[in-house]
Amino acid sequence: MPSLVAIGAGLIFGIFTMFVIWLLVKVKVFNVINDPQLFRGIAKLLAGGFNKGMNSLGYMLYRAAPLILTGLAVGFAFKTGLFNIGAPGQLVFGALAAIIIGVKLSIPAPWHWMLCLIGGMAAGSLWGFIIGFLKSVFNVHEVVASIMMNYIAMYFAFWSLDAFNLRHRFVDSVTGQISLAPYTDTLAQTAWLPRGLADVFNGYTVNIGILIAIAAVVIMYIVLNKTTLGYQLKAAGFNRDASKYAGMNTKRDIMLSMAISGLLAGLAGAIIIMVPDKKMFTDQATMSSEFMSIGFDGISIALLGLSEPIGVGLAGLFLAYIRIGGDYIDQANYMKELADVITSVIIYFSALSVALYQFLQRRKKKKTADAAVLSGGDER
């Protein structure tokens, strides 16, 4: 319920903002070349992934897959009492591993793309494990450790692109010499994720990534709610001392939680890079916008989905849906960044609604306890 309230509030705020912009242009407060078209803009925003039928719907699913996986990564850590703000670094590390395997190895499909996925998961898991190790052994707070690990991952990736000779080489038209481009070679075609869904959605980019994300949602739901391991990890994260006295190996459980969280983020990074013509660039701005920002989106998605696997899956789809709508509102002379404003408002309202819900629940429990005390006194 808090998430639905937040989504509704965010959409209302977005539509109100579009109305205010339209009104200010009409009364000549703003002078623009092309007047915004209010109703067309609202229609484009709300149409989201249906703006161009099956084609844009397929593109939405393509964009939703890594969002869902990073949301699961952060949400899983939340559920086990940990704050994995290091998902961006784990995602970059997963993408880097997939690039190395996809460019350097010559293996027939499907083994090549399967190995890229496994490599991405292993790399992300390793990066998450390091944070868990620092937390459990040296009591380094995971937020501090993960923030630093994000930047280490990014600059390590830049170094690796040169160390593994991954940068694209081309002949300079002026000097005639071989030069290095500021981006990597594309992965071998055998390393691309199968695009069996492209025929269904009439799109070049959509692949089985969304099916992998859905499978991850189901697996995480089962692990967290139906297995002894899930209950043990949640107990170790939320009350370390009580779990320790109960005989649990809390250090191992914390490291395992962060490793699983990193595995999901690394899988997201691999999925991002395993498409035709996708490259990793060697500048910080592009790395941040194309890779690390998706990792940070995982925090928003986990919050909106209340860290529940099914909720996270729906939140990832919704965020992709709104952003696709934002890509089309410029046709109505609105800036597409308005979709990011709407998303931000939704996240703020989600946090506030969760806090308000918890406050009301505490008040309800207190009233119930007070009533029980009073009724006990009356009986005496």
Residue pairs with C-beta under 8 A, 6 or more apart in sequence:
1 357
2 306
2 350
2 353
2 354
2 356
2 357
3 304
3 305
3 306
3 311
3 315
3 350
3 353
5 349
5 353
6 304
6 346
6 347
6 348
6 349
6 350
6 352
6 353
7 304
7 318
7 346
9 345
9 346
9 349
10 342
10 343
10 345
10 346
10 349
11 46
11 342
11 346
13 342
13 345
14 45
14 338
14 339
14 341
14 342
14 345
15 42
15 45
17 338
17 341
17 342
18 36
18 38
18 41
18 42
18 45
18 334
18 338
19 38
21 30
21 36
21 334
22 35
22 36
22 38
22 41
24 30
25 32
25 35
25 36
26 35
32 333
34 333
35 333
36 332
36 333
36 334
37 332
37 333
38 332
40 331
40 332
41 329
41 332
41 333
41 334
44 51
44 325
44 328
44 329
44 331
44 332
45 322
45 325
45 326
45 328
45 329
45 338
45 339
45 342
46 325
47 325
47 328
48 60
48 321
48 322
48 324
48 325
49 56
49 57
49 59
49 60
49 61
49 320
49 321
49 324
49 325
50 56
50 57
51 324
51 325
51 328
53 202
54 200
54 201
54 202
54 203
55 201
55 202
55 203
56 324
57 201
58 197
58 198
58 200
58 201
58 202
58 203
58 205
58 206
59 201
59 203
59 205
59 206
59 324
60 317
60 320
60 321
60 324
61 197
61 201
61 206
61 210
61 320
62 203
62 205
62 206
62 207
62 209
62 210
62 275
63 320
63 323
63 324
64 210
64 213
64 316
64 317
64 319
64 320
64 321
65 209
65 210
65 212
65 213
65 268
65 271
66 91
66 209
66 213
66 268
66 269
66 271
66 272
66 294
67 268
67 294
67 297
67 298
67 301
67 316
67 319
67 320
68 213
68 214
68 216
68 217
68 301
68 312
68 313
68 316
68 317
69 212
69 213
69 216
69 264
69 265
69 267
69 268
69 271
69 298
70 87
70 91
70 264
70 265
70 268
70 294
70 295
70 297
70 298
70 301
71 297
71 298
71 300
71 301
71 302
71 305
71 312
71 313
71 315
71 316
72 213
72 216
72 217
72 220
72 264
72 298
72 302
72 309
72 312
72 313
73 84
73 87
73 90
73 261
73 262
73 263
73 264
73 265
73 268
73 298
74 84
74 85
74 87
74 261
74 298
74 299
74 301
74 302
74 307
75 220
75 298
75 301
75 302
75 305
75 307
75 308
75 309
75 312
76 84
76 220
76 224
76 257
76 260
76 261
76 264
76 307
77 83
77 84
77 142
77 257
77 258
77 261
78 84
78 302
78 307
79 224
79 233
79 234
79 237
79 307
80 233
80 234
80 236
80 237
80 238
80 253
80 254
80 257
81 234
81 236
81 237
81 238
81 239
81 240
82 132
82 135
82 142
82 237
82 254
82 257
82 258
82 261
83 142
83 143
83 146
84 90
84 128
84 131
84 142
84 146
84 258
84 261
84 262
84 265
85 142
85 143
85 146
85 147
85 150
85 299
86 127
86 128
86 131
86 142
86 145
86 146
86 147
86 149
86 150
86 262
86 265
87 261
87 262
87 265
87 295
87 296
87 298
87 299
88 150
88 153
88 265
88 291
88 292
88 293
88 294
88 295
88 296
89 127
89 146
89 149
89 150
89 151
89 152
89 153
89 154
89 292
89 295
90 123
90 124
90 127
90 128
90 153
90 261
90 262
90 265
90 266
90 269
90 295
91 124
91 265
91 266
91 268
91 269
91 272
91 291
91 292
91 294
91 295
92 150
92 153
92 154
92 157
92 269
92 287
92 291
92 292
92 295
93 123
93 124
93 126
93 127
93 153
93 156
93 157
93 266
93 269
94 119
94 120
94 121
94 123
94 124
94 265
94 266
94 267
94 268
94 269
94 270
95 120
95 157
95 269
95 270
95 272
95 273
95 280
95 291
96 123
96 156
96 157
96 160
96 269
96 280
97 116
97 119
97 120
97 122
97 123
97 124
97 266
97 270
98 116
98 117
98 119
98 120
98 187
98 191
98 269
98 270
98 273
98 274
99 166
99 184
99 187
99 273
99 280
100 119
100 160
100 164
100 166
101 112
101 115
101 116
101 119
101 191
102 112
102 113
102 116
102 187
102 188
102 191
102 273
102 274
103 166
103 184
103 185
103 186
103 187
103 188
103 191
104 164
104 166
105 112
105 115
105 188
106 188
106 190
107 115
107 190
108 190
109 189
109 190
109 191
109 194
110 194
112 188
112 190
112 191
113 190
113 191
113 192
113 193
113 194
113 274
116 187
116 191
116 270
116 274
117 212
117 267
117 270
117 271
117 274
119 270
120 266
120 267
120 269
120 270
120 271
121 263
121 266
121 267
121 270
122 263
122 266
123 266
124 262
124 263
124 264
124 265
124 266
124 267
124 268
124 269
125 259
125 260
125 262
125 263
125 266
126 259
126 262
127 149
127 153
127 262
127 266
128 258
128 259
128 260
128 261
128 262
128 263
128 265
128 266
129 255
129 258
129 259
129 262
130 145
130 149
131 142
131 145
131 146
131 149
131 258
131 262
132 142
132 254
132 255
132 256
132 257
132 258
132 259
133 255
134 140
134 142
134 145
135 141
135 142
135 145
135 254
135 255
135 258
136 250
136 251
136 252
136 254
136 255
137 251
142 258
150 292
150 295
154 284
154 287
154 288
154 292
157 280
157 287
158 282
158 287
160 166
161 167
161 184
161 280
161 282
166 184
166 185
166 280
167 180
167 181
167 182
167 183
167 184
167 185
167 282
168 180
168 181
168 183
168 184
168 185
168 279
169 178
169 179
169 180
169 181
170 178
170 179
170 181
171 177
171 178
171 179
172 178
172 179
182 281
182 282
182 283
183 279
183 280
183 281
183 282
184 279
184 280
184 281
185 279
186 276
186 277
186 278
186 279
187 273
187 274
187 278
189 276
191 274
192 207
192 274
192 275
192 276
193 207
193 208
193 209
193 271
193 274
193 275
194 207
194 208
195 204
195 205
195 206
195 207
195 208
196 207
196 208
197 206
197 207
197 208
197 210
197 211
198 204
198 205
198 206
198 207
200 206
204 276
205 275
205 276
207 274
207 275
209 271
209 274
212 267
212 271
213 271
213 313
213 316
214 313
216 264
216 267
217 309
217 310
217 312
217 313
218 309
220 264
220 309
221 308
221 309
221 310
223 229
223 230
224 230
224 234
224 309
232 243
232 248
232 253
233 253
233 256
233 257
235 242
235 243
235 246
235 248
236 243
236 248
236 250
236 253
236 254
236 257
237 253
237 254
237 257
240 250
240 254
243 250
243 253
244 250
265 295
265 298
268 294
268 295
268 298
269 291
272 278
272 290
272 291
272 294
273 280
280 287
280 291
281 287
281 290
297 319
300 319
300 343
300 347
301 312
301 315
301 316
301 319
302 312
302 315
303 347
303 350
303 351
303 354
304 311
304 315
304 318
304 319
304 346
304 347
304 350
305 311
305 312
305 313
305 314
305 315
305 316
306 354
319 343
322 339
322 342
322 343
323 339
323 340
323 343
325 339
326 336
326 337
326 338
326 339
326 340
326 342
327 336
327 339
328 336
329 335
329 336
329 338
329 339
330 336
